[in-house]
Amino acid sequence: MPTIVHEFAWPDRVVVGTVGLPGARTFYLQARTGAQIVSVALEKQQSALLAEKIDEILDQLSNFEGNPFSIPTTTPVELVDNDPLEQPVEEEFRTSGMSLAWDPSTVQVVIEAYRFEQSDDEAFEADSEEPAEVLLVRMPVGTARAFAKRTREVVGAGRPMCLLCGNPIDASGHDCTKPAD
């Protein structure tokens, strides 16, 4: 079966956002161009790592002599997007894997989120399979910087962390695994 590709070459909007309350949130990578909207579910850790790696790529590129790609070192204020996800959020698929790349020909950061199918009787081997679906997003450097900033904020907006054990504290309380001194 051929791979279904949802491609956004110059999206109007690309964000990570959540649905649900802290502790029970679902994270989504959402891209929009005009009326076309695709939302894919991903893990909190995938979101955090994606933001970290985008910033690493942009920081490395900005340190090239003369910064030939005009990489912003901070988030352009005009590109900050604090709006909620586009509604209704309809999950296209749950992300099985992701890749991140730099395209110097278009001066864009490229995100690919994949869904691999797995039958119950087969071992999951993503390297030997073509993905069933792909979300392919290409975004300019300023948008990528703003995307990473927002994603870090969304990830950090969850439950507060216990200062003793480092585990999240639920609204209903917390059984700390580390006794106080």
TANOR-V367194 format. One record per pair of residues at least 24 apart in sequence whose C-alpha atoms are under 6 Angstrom apart, sorted by the first residue. I is the first residue (numbers start at 1). J is the second residue. D is the distance in whole Angstrom. If there is no record, write none. Layout:
i->{I I}
j->{J J}
d->{D D}
This chain:
i->{3 3 4 5 5 6 7 8 9 10 15 16 17 22 22 39 39 40 40 40 40 41 41 42 51 75 75 80 108 108 108 108 109 109 110 110 111 111 112}
j->{132 133 133 133 134 135 136 137 138 139 147 151 85 158 159 91 92 91 92 93 94 94 95 95 148 145 146 146 138 139 140 141 138 139 137 138 136 137 136}
d->{5 5 5 6 5 5 5 5 5 6 6 6 6 5 5 5 6 5 5 5 6 5 6 5 4 5 5 6 6 5 4 6 6 5 6 5 6 5 5}
